[in-house]
Amino acid sequence: MTILSVQDISKSFATAGDPLEVLRGVTLELAGGQSLAIVGPSGSGKSTLLQILGTLDRPDGGSVRLDGEDPFELDDTRLAHWRNRRVGFIFQDHHLLPQLSVIENVLVPSLAVGRASAEHVDRANELLDAVGLSGRTTHLPGELSGGERERVAIARALLMRPGLVLADEPTGNLDRRTAESVTAVLQALQKENDAILICVTHSDALAAAMDQRKELVDGQLVAG
Ligand SMILES: Nc1ncnc2c1ncn2[C@@H]1O[C@H](COP(=O)(O)OP(=O)(O)OP(=O)(O)O)[C@@H](O)[C@H]1O
């Protein structure tokens, strides 16, 4: 089972004046199958923390370990490979490639490790079925609704069976009913894959659907 262990993460950004200390000792432990909502006011550092957990940004201090391994010790090429296999990202604006079809978008993570294998194509079709888009595999993202695009992004994030799934406001642009159905799909797939799911959100409904809720206050995670 995947274990995420985050110890004492700190992060500052340079400004014209004093450095802006965004994270000041974030500590967190989660196991496969668990989900966490991170809430907090705008500018409190939620996205910064998510970027660090996903190894898209480096902390100034502290450590992130997945199954005992510190990915920041890898060189850049190995880190990119590690991230592609171990972490699934879902963003509010879904970041789909507009010129690729739905199934090609879902297969993008497999292209980073060579050509999409038959196994990857099967998995992509299975996931598109699970998110209710089996009839739309050859459509372009521009031909889908916002909720459908978000569901494509969920399928893409889960393609490589990552142990860690990170979502930044996955329901931010959606109406309430669509947000509910996207949340349900995300949760069902996360549980089925025994992944750790961390959602950054301003939505009380999404936060309530997660097992735990924590708030970023003064750069630290506290019971929210
Ligand atoms: N690359 C950067 N350089 C300088 N400052 C940054 C950088 N990234 C973030 N910040 C600052 O760090 C603080 C935290 O930003 P972050 O995006 O993590 O907040 P957030 O909690 O996700 O906010 P929101 O809810 O509005 O998305 C903000 O004051 C932001 O301006």
py3Dmol code that shows the C-alpha trace and the ligand (Angstrom):
import py3Dmol

protein = """\
ATOM      1  CA  MET A   1       0.000   0.000   0.000  1.00  0.00           C
ATOM      2  CA  THR A   2       1.238   3.487  -0.882  1.00  0.00           C
ATOM      3  CA  ILE A   3       2.371   5.670   2.017  1.00  0.00           C
ATOM      4  CA  LEU A   4       2.910   9.418   1.659  1.00  0.00           C
ATOM      5  CA  SER A   5       5.022  10.923   4.394  1.00  0.00           C
ATOM      6  CA  VAL A   6       5.579  14.683   4.411  1.00  0.00           C
ATOM      7  CA  GLN A   7       7.886  16.136   7.070  1.00  0.00           C
ATOM      8  CA  ASP A   8       8.284  19.760   7.996  1.00  0.00           C
ATOM      9  CA  ILE A   9       8.028  21.302   4.518  1.00  0.00           C
ATOM     10  CA  SER A  10       8.976  24.970   4.247  1.00  0.00           C
ATOM     11  CA  LYS A  11       8.822  27.267   1.240  1.00  0.00           C
ATOM     12  CA  SER A  12       9.435  30.986   0.750  1.00  0.00           C
ATOM     13  CA  PHE A  13       9.260  33.202  -2.315  1.00  0.00           C
ATOM     14  CA  ALA A  14      11.527  36.191  -2.915  1.00  0.00           C
ATOM     15  CA  THR A  15       9.773  39.566  -3.007  1.00  0.00           C
ATOM     16  CA  ALA A  16      10.996  43.157  -3.304  1.00  0.00           C
ATOM     17  CA  GLY A  17      11.043  43.255   0.524  1.00  0.00           C
ATOM     18  CA  ASP A  18      11.335  40.368   2.982  1.00  0.00           C
ATOM     19  CA  PRO A  19      10.869  36.841   1.569  1.00  0.00           C
ATOM     20  CA  LEU A  20       7.264  35.668   1.630  1.00  0.00           C
ATOM     21  CA  GLU A  21       7.130  32.586   3.875  1.00  0.00           C
ATOM     22  CA  VAL A  22       4.271  30.539   2.446  1.00  0.00           C
ATOM     23  CA  LEU A  23       4.813  27.129   4.101  1.00  0.00           C
ATOM     24  CA  ARG A  24       6.358  26.851   7.575  1.00  0.00           C
ATOM     25  CA  GLY A  25       6.533  23.247   8.629  1.00  0.00           C
ATOM     26  CA  VAL A  26       3.853  21.229   6.867  1.00  0.00           C
ATOM     27  CA  THR A  27       3.700  17.649   8.125  1.00  0.00           C
ATOM     28  CA  LEU A  28       1.317  15.027   6.800  1.00  0.00           C
ATOM     29  CA  GLU A  29       0.963  11.249   6.578  1.00  0.00           C
ATOM     30  CA  LEU A  30      -1.534   9.425   4.361  1.00  0.00           C
ATOM     31  CA  ALA A  31      -1.982   5.840   3.205  1.00  0.00           C
ATOM     32  CA  GLY A  32      -3.436   4.348   0.011  1.00  0.00           C
ATOM     33  CA  GLY A  33      -7.225   4.636  -0.141  1.00  0.00           C
ATOM     34  CA  GLN A  34      -7.316   7.768   2.037  1.00  0.00           C
ATOM     35  CA  SER A  35      -8.462  11.172   0.819  1.00  0.00           C
ATOM     36  CA  LEU A  36      -7.766  14.651   2.157  1.00  0.00           C
ATOM     37  CA  ALA A  37      -9.219  18.073   1.389  1.00  0.00           C
ATOM     38  CA  ILE A  38      -6.899  21.031   1.885  1.00  0.00           C
ATOM     39  CA  VAL A  39      -8.835  24.244   2.429  1.00  0.00           C
ATOM     40  CA  GLY A  40      -7.777  27.762   3.351  1.00  0.00           C
ATOM     41  CA  PRO A  41      -8.100  31.331   2.184  1.00  0.00           C
ATOM     42  CA  SER A  42      -6.809  32.543  -1.158  1.00  0.00           C
ATOM     43  CA  GLY A  43      -3.057  33.010  -1.017  1.00  0.00           C
ATOM     44  CA  SER A  44      -2.570  30.684   1.980  1.00  0.00           C
ATOM     45  CA  GLY A  45      -0.266  28.382  -0.016  1.00  0.00           C
ATOM     46  CA  LYS A  46      -2.547  25.494  -1.010  1.00  0.00           C
ATOM     47  CA  SER A  47      -1.434  25.331  -4.635  1.00  0.00           C
ATOM     48  CA  THR A  48       2.196  25.788  -3.608  1.00  0.00           C
ATOM     49  CA  LEU A  49       1.892  22.780  -1.279  1.00  0.00           C
ATOM     50  CA  LEU A  50       0.207  20.688  -3.973  1.00  0.00           C
ATOM     51  CA  GLN A  51       2.954  21.554  -6.472  1.00  0.00           C
ATOM     52  CA  ILE A  52       5.588  20.431  -3.955  1.00  0.00           C
ATOM     53  CA  LEU A  53       3.740  17.182  -3.144  1.00  0.00           C
ATOM     54  CA  GLY A  54       3.620  16.517  -6.900  1.00  0.00           C
ATOM     55  CA  THR A  55       7.347  17.382  -7.257  1.00  0.00           C
ATOM     56  CA  LEU A  56       6.587  20.211  -9.721  1.00  0.00           C
ATOM     57  CA  ASP A  57       8.290  22.574  -7.273  1.00  0.00           C
ATOM     58  CA  ARG A  58      10.984  21.941  -4.654  1.00  0.00           C
ATOM     59  CA  PRO A  59      10.636  22.761  -0.959  1.00  0.00           C
ATOM     60  CA  ASP A  60      13.293  24.917   0.761  1.00  0.00           C
ATOM     61  CA  GLY A  61      13.364  22.457   3.657  1.00  0.00           C
ATOM     62  CA  GLY A  62      11.731  19.245   4.834  1.00  0.00           C
ATOM     63  CA  SER A  63      11.032  16.046   2.928  1.00  0.00           C
ATOM     64  CA  VAL A  64       8.408  14.327   0.808  1.00  0.00           C
ATOM     65  CA  ARG A  65       8.556  10.523   0.727  1.00  0.00           C
ATOM     66  CA  LEU A  66       6.379   8.143  -1.213  1.00  0.00           C
ATOM     67  CA  ASP A  67       6.852   4.563  -0.058  1.00  0.00           C
ATOM     68  CA  GLY A  68      10.013   5.643   1.714  1.00  0.00           C
ATOM     69  CA  GLU A  69      11.584   7.153  -1.424  1.00  0.00           C
ATOM     70  CA  ASP A  70      12.486  10.854  -1.588  1.00  0.00           C
ATOM     71  CA  PRO A  71      11.836  11.820  -5.244  1.00  0.00           C
ATOM     72  CA  PHE A  72      13.790  15.073  -4.878  1.00  0.00           C
ATOM     73  CA  GLU A  73      16.950  12.983  -4.599  1.00  0.00           C
ATOM     74  CA  LEU A  74      16.482  11.819  -8.217  1.00  0.00           C
ATOM     75  CA  ASP A  75      18.103  13.676 -11.125  1.00  0.00           C
ATOM     76  CA  ASP A  76      15.746  15.671 -13.372  1.00  0.00           C
ATOM     77  CA  THR A  77      15.211  12.930 -15.978  1.00  0.00           C
ATOM     78  CA  ARG A  78      14.496  10.258 -13.359  1.00  0.00           C
ATOM     79  CA  LEU A  79      12.284  12.682 -11.444  1.00  0.00           C
ATOM     80  CA  ALA A  80      10.174  13.375 -14.559  1.00  0.00           C
ATOM     81  CA  HIS A  81       9.836   9.624 -15.135  1.00  0.00           C
ATOM     82  CA  TRP A  82       8.974   9.016 -11.467  1.00  0.00           C
ATOM     83  CA  ARG A  83       6.337  11.793 -11.502  1.00  0.00           C
ATOM     84  CA  ASN A  84       4.731  10.430 -14.641  1.00  0.00           C
ATOM     85  CA  ARG A  85       4.288   6.969 -13.090  1.00  0.00           C
ATOM     86  CA  ARG A  86       3.599   7.819  -9.472  1.00  0.00           C
ATOM     87  CA  VAL A  87       1.549  11.041  -9.514  1.00  0.00           C
ATOM     88  CA  GLY A  88      -1.718  11.868 -11.270  1.00  0.00           C
ATOM     89  CA  PHE A  89      -2.627  15.547 -11.604  1.00  0.00           C
ATOM     90  CA  ILE A  90      -6.082  17.027 -12.085  1.00  0.00           C
ATOM     91  CA  PHE A  91      -6.401  20.781 -12.558  1.00  0.00           C
ATOM     92  CA  GLN A  92      -9.409  23.071 -12.550  1.00  0.00           C
ATOM     93  CA  ASP A  93      -8.831  24.038 -16.155  1.00  0.00           C
ATOM     94  CA  HIS A  94      -8.042  20.377 -16.969  1.00  0.00           C
ATOM     95  CA  HIS A  95      -5.049  21.167 -19.276  1.00  0.00           C
ATOM     96  CA  LEU A  96      -6.273  18.906 -22.090  1.00  0.00           C
ATOM     97  CA  LEU A  97      -4.548  19.196 -25.468  1.00  0.00           C
ATOM     98  CA  PRO A  98      -7.154  20.713 -27.800  1.00  0.00           C
ATOM     99  CA  GLN A  99      -5.922  19.040 -30.995  1.00  0.00           C
ATOM    100  CA  LEU A 100      -5.946  15.511 -29.531  1.00  0.00           C
ATOM    101  CA  SER A 101      -9.043  13.333 -29.205  1.00  0.00           C
ATOM    102  CA  VAL A 102     -10.440  12.325 -25.824  1.00  0.00           C
ATOM    103  CA  ILE A 103      -8.708   8.933 -25.823  1.00  0.00           C
ATOM    104  CA  GLU A 104      -5.425  10.411 -27.066  1.00  0.00           C
ATOM    105  CA  ASN A 105      -5.554  12.903 -24.193  1.00  0.00           C
ATOM    106  CA  VAL A 106      -6.085  10.078 -21.701  1.00  0.00           C
ATOM    107  CA  LEU A 107      -3.105   8.245 -23.222  1.00  0.00           C
ATOM    108  CA  VAL A 108      -0.707  11.217 -22.959  1.00  0.00           C
ATOM    109  CA  PRO A 109       1.029   9.909 -19.771  1.00  0.00           C
ATOM    110  CA  SER A 110       1.790   6.609 -21.539  1.00  0.00           C
ATOM    111  CA  LEU A 111       3.463   8.466 -24.433  1.00  0.00           C
ATOM    112  CA  ALA A 112       6.088   9.777 -22.041  1.00  0.00           C
ATOM    113  CA  VAL A 113       7.283   6.191 -21.558  1.00  0.00           C
ATOM    114  CA  GLY A 114       7.236   5.288 -25.269  1.00  0.00           C
ATOM    115  CA  ARG A 115       4.289   4.329 -27.460  1.00  0.00           C
ATOM    116  CA  ALA A 116       0.931   3.598 -25.866  1.00  0.00           C
ATOM    117  CA  SER A 117       0.792  -0.187 -25.428  1.00  0.00           C
ATOM    118  CA  ALA A 118      -2.332  -2.258 -26.058  1.00  0.00           C
ATOM    119  CA  GLU A 119      -2.595  -2.521 -22.274  1.00  0.00           C
ATOM    120  CA  HIS A 120      -2.621   1.282 -21.959  1.00  0.00           C
ATOM    121  CA  VAL A 121      -5.297   1.566 -24.646  1.00  0.00           C
ATOM    122  CA  ASP A 122      -7.434  -1.008 -22.803  1.00  0.00           C
ATOM    123  CA  ARG A 123      -6.942   0.848 -19.553  1.00  0.00           C
ATOM    124  CA  ALA A 124      -7.849   4.189 -21.213  1.00  0.00           C
ATOM    125  CA  ASN A 125     -11.048   2.681 -22.603  1.00  0.00           C
ATOM    126  CA  GLU A 126     -11.910   1.170 -19.212  1.00  0.00           C
ATOM    127  CA  LEU A 127     -11.392   4.522 -17.499  1.00  0.00           C
ATOM    128  CA  LEU A 128     -13.424   6.406 -20.103  1.00  0.00           C
ATOM    129  CA  ASP A 129     -16.195   3.897 -19.551  1.00  0.00           C
ATOM    130  CA  ALA A 130     -15.943   4.427 -15.776  1.00  0.00           C
ATOM    131  CA  VAL A 131     -16.266   8.215 -16.152  1.00  0.00           C
ATOM    132  CA  GLY A 132     -19.240   7.785 -18.509  1.00  0.00           C
ATOM    133  CA  LEU A 133     -17.516   8.885 -21.720  1.00  0.00           C
ATOM    134  CA  SER A 134     -17.206   5.641 -23.672  1.00  0.00           C
ATOM    135  CA  GLY A 135     -19.273   7.162 -26.486  1.00  0.00           C
ATOM    136  CA  ARG A 136     -16.997  10.187 -26.801  1.00  0.00           C
ATOM    137  CA  THR A 137     -13.538   8.705 -27.221  1.00  0.00           C
ATOM    138  CA  THR A 138     -12.883  10.248 -30.657  1.00  0.00           C
ATOM    139  CA  HIS A 139     -14.302  13.693 -29.835  1.00  0.00           C
ATOM    140  CA  LEU A 140     -12.056  16.697 -29.371  1.00  0.00           C
ATOM    141  CA  PRO A 141     -12.036  18.432 -25.966  1.00  0.00           C
ATOM    142  CA  GLY A 142     -13.657  21.508 -27.566  1.00  0.00           C
ATOM    143  CA  GLU A 143     -16.704  19.355 -28.375  1.00  0.00           C
ATOM    144  CA  LEU A 144     -17.277  18.440 -24.707  1.00  0.00           C
ATOM    145  CA  SER A 145     -18.919  20.228 -21.781  1.00  0.00           C
ATOM    146  CA  GLY A 146     -16.830  21.484 -18.842  1.00  0.00           C
ATOM    147  CA  GLY A 147     -17.860  18.529 -16.671  1.00  0.00           C
ATOM    148  CA  GLU A 148     -17.027  16.062 -19.434  1.00  0.00           C
ATOM    149  CA  ARG A 149     -13.601  17.640 -19.915  1.00  0.00           C
ATOM    150  CA  GLU A 150     -12.956  17.370 -16.186  1.00  0.00           C
ATOM    151  CA  ARG A 151     -13.859  13.680 -16.349  1.00  0.00           C
ATOM    152  CA  VAL A 152     -11.372  13.185 -19.206  1.00  0.00           C
ATOM    153  CA  ALA A 153      -8.742  14.809 -16.965  1.00  0.00           C
ATOM    154  CA  ILE A 154      -9.642  12.359 -14.167  1.00  0.00           C
ATOM    155  CA  ALA A 155      -9.265   9.384 -16.544  1.00  0.00           C
ATOM    156  CA  ARG A 156      -5.905  10.739 -17.740  1.00  0.00           C
ATOM    157  CA  ALA A 157      -4.681  11.224 -14.167  1.00  0.00           C
ATOM    158  CA  LEU A 158      -5.443   7.577 -13.333  1.00  0.00           C
ATOM    159  CA  LEU A 159      -4.037   5.974 -16.504  1.00  0.00           C
ATOM    160  CA  MET A 160      -0.690   4.949 -15.020  1.00  0.00           C
ATOM    161  CA  ARG A 161      -2.304   3.733 -11.748  1.00  0.00           C
ATOM    162  CA  PRO A 162      -0.483   6.395  -9.678  1.00  0.00           C
ATOM    163  CA  GLY A 163      -0.343   5.949  -5.908  1.00  0.00           C
ATOM    164  CA  LEU A 164      -0.849   9.678  -5.422  1.00  0.00           C
ATOM    165  CA  VAL A 165      -3.592  11.721  -7.106  1.00  0.00           C
ATOM    166  CA  LEU A 166      -3.480  15.497  -6.681  1.00  0.00           C
ATOM    167  CA  ALA A 167      -6.403  17.710  -7.652  1.00  0.00           C
ATOM    168  CA  ASP A 168      -6.409  21.515  -7.635  1.00  0.00           C
ATOM    169  CA  GLU A 169     -10.023  22.771  -7.564  1.00  0.00           C
ATOM    170  CA  PRO A 170     -11.285  19.906  -9.748  1.00  0.00           C
ATOM    171  CA  THR A 171     -14.868  21.142  -9.454  1.00  0.00           C
ATOM    172  CA  GLY A 172     -14.110  24.873  -9.405  1.00  0.00           C
ATOM    173  CA  ASN A 173     -15.724  25.783 -12.723  1.00  0.00           C
ATOM    174  CA  LEU A 174     -18.675  23.411 -12.550  1.00  0.00           C
ATOM    175  CA  ASP A 175     -22.317  23.863 -11.543  1.00  0.00           C
ATOM    176  CA  ARG A 176     -23.436  22.067  -8.375  1.00  0.00           C
ATOM    177  CA  ARG A 177     -24.898  18.947  -9.992  1.00  0.00           C
ATOM    178  CA  THR A 178     -21.992  18.491 -12.382  1.00  0.00           C
ATOM    179  CA  ALA A 179     -19.574  19.072  -9.503  1.00  0.00           C
ATOM    180  CA  GLU A 180     -21.346  16.328  -7.527  1.00  0.00           C
ATOM    181  CA  SER A 181     -21.071  13.830 -10.355  1.00  0.00           C
ATOM    182  CA  VAL A 182     -17.389  14.683 -10.989  1.00  0.00           C
ATOM    183  CA  THR A 183     -16.673  14.300  -7.248  1.00  0.00           C
ATOM    184  CA  ALA A 184     -18.424  10.914  -7.171  1.00  0.00           C
ATOM    185  CA  VAL A 185     -16.446   9.634 -10.177  1.00  0.00           C
ATOM    186  CA  LEU A 186     -13.160  10.889  -8.764  1.00  0.00           C
ATOM    187  CA  GLN A 187     -13.801   9.288  -5.397  1.00  0.00           C
ATOM    188  CA  ALA A 188     -14.965   5.972  -6.812  1.00  0.00           C
ATOM    189  CA  LEU A 189     -11.883   5.646  -9.031  1.00  0.00           C
ATOM    190  CA  GLN A 190      -9.548   6.696  -6.226  1.00  0.00           C
ATOM    191  CA  LYS A 191     -10.973   4.050  -3.867  1.00  0.00           C
ATOM    192  CA  GLU A 192     -10.987   1.381  -6.559  1.00  0.00           C
ATOM    193  CA  ASN A 193      -7.310   2.100  -7.320  1.00  0.00           C
ATOM    194  CA  ASP A 194      -6.388   2.370  -3.636  1.00  0.00           C
ATOM    195  CA  ALA A 195      -4.708   5.710  -4.378  1.00  0.00           C
ATOM    196  CA  ILE A 196      -4.124   8.615  -2.017  1.00  0.00           C
ATOM    197  CA  LEU A 197      -6.249  11.574  -3.124  1.00  0.00           C
ATOM    198  CA  ILE A 198      -5.487  15.147  -2.081  1.00  0.00           C
ATOM    199  CA  CYS A 199      -7.856  17.888  -3.242  1.00  0.00           C
ATOM    200  CA  VAL A 200      -7.222  21.599  -2.828  1.00  0.00           C
ATOM    201  CA  THR A 201     -10.592  23.292  -2.818  1.00  0.00           C
ATOM    202  CA  HIS A 202     -12.794  26.190  -1.771  1.00  0.00           C
ATOM    203  CA  SER A 203     -15.841  23.928  -2.119  1.00  0.00           C
ATOM    204  CA  ASP A 204     -17.423  22.716   1.139  1.00  0.00           C
ATOM    205  CA  ALA A 205     -19.225  19.967  -0.785  1.00  0.00           C
ATOM    206  CA  LEU A 206     -16.006  18.543  -2.241  1.00  0.00           C
ATOM    207  CA  ALA A 207     -14.212  18.907   1.113  1.00  0.00           C
ATOM    208  CA  ALA A 208     -17.059  17.050   2.863  1.00  0.00           C
ATOM    209  CA  ALA A 209     -16.722  14.162   0.405  1.00  0.00           C
ATOM    210  CA  MET A 210     -13.081  13.566   1.435  1.00  0.00           C
ATOM    211  CA  ASP A 211     -12.149  11.385   4.466  1.00  0.00           C
ATOM    212  CA  GLN A 212     -10.238  14.219   6.146  1.00  0.00           C
ATOM    213  CA  ARG A 213     -10.213  17.990   5.899  1.00  0.00           C
ATOM    214  CA  LYS A 214      -7.286  20.191   6.885  1.00  0.00           C
ATOM    215  CA  GLU A 215      -6.817  23.924   6.687  1.00  0.00           C
ATOM    216  CA  LEU A 216      -3.627  25.788   5.784  1.00  0.00           C
ATOM    217  CA  VAL A 217      -3.228  28.448   8.443  1.00  0.00           C
ATOM    218  CA  ASP A 218      -0.048  30.513   8.769  1.00  0.00           C
ATOM    219  CA  GLY A 219       1.806  28.025   6.597  1.00  0.00           C
ATOM    220  CA  GLN A 220       0.821  24.958   8.621  1.00  0.00           C
ATOM    221  CA  LEU A 221      -1.858  22.297   8.225  1.00  0.00           C
ATOM    222  CA  VAL A 222      -4.318  22.262  11.094  1.00  0.00           C
ATOM    223  CA  ALA A 223      -7.573  20.370  11.655  1.00  0.00           C
ATOM    224  CA  GLY A 224     -10.099  22.167   9.456  1.00  0.00           C
TER     225      GLY A 224
END
"""
ligand_1 = """\
31
LIG
N 6.350 31.467 -8.078
C 5.996 32.361 -7.169
N 6.743 33.466 -6.951
C 6.412 34.382 -5.998
N 5.321 34.260 -5.194
C 4.535 33.177 -5.381
C 4.827 32.181 -6.360
N 3.862 31.213 -6.291
C 3.020 31.611 -5.316
N 3.407 32.772 -4.767
C 2.754 33.475 -3.633
O 2.586 32.549 -2.585
C 1.324 32.730 -1.933
C 0.554 31.422 -1.945
O 0.113 31.159 -3.277
P -0.763 29.867 -3.634
O -1.067 29.923 -5.086
O -0.072 28.659 -3.129
O -2.082 30.134 -2.765
P -3.482 29.369 -2.750
O -3.809 29.087 -1.328
O -3.422 28.192 -3.663
O -4.448 30.486 -3.341
P -5.827 30.375 -4.208
O -6.851 29.765 -3.288
O -6.117 31.802 -4.528
O -5.503 29.539 -5.424
C 0.634 33.865 -2.678
O 0.833 35.066 -1.942
C 1.350 33.928 -4.010
O 1.361 35.241 -4.536
"""
view = py3Dmol.view(width=600, height=400)
view.addModel(protein, "pdb")
view.setStyle({"model": 0}, {"cartoon": {"style": "trace"}})
view.addModel(ligand_1, "xyz")
view.setStyle({"model": 1}, {"stick": {}})
view.zoomTo()
view.show()
